[in-house]
């Protein structure tokens, strides 16, 4: 399905390429053909994001459960734990640590102090 969408040339091919994906996301055929392409695209994108978020939550729950089971294991004292999140790196992008400059810290502190003084 996604390959057809990526390889589509022109709007007509895109409309036909999105059709199976829309059906997968529970749009009925009559609804599909009554919708604008923009509506179809937005609906499929929203459903895709929802499915991805559900998958992320499920992986996090499974990892927590797995870590507890491995930690409670009596077979080994120091078992090797492989993170499920590292196996699905595409779903869990690494967050960059934001480093505040001294000027930013001073500005924030001055704002807090003036809010307390006016408070």
Beta strands, then each sheet from edge to edge (+ up, - down):
end
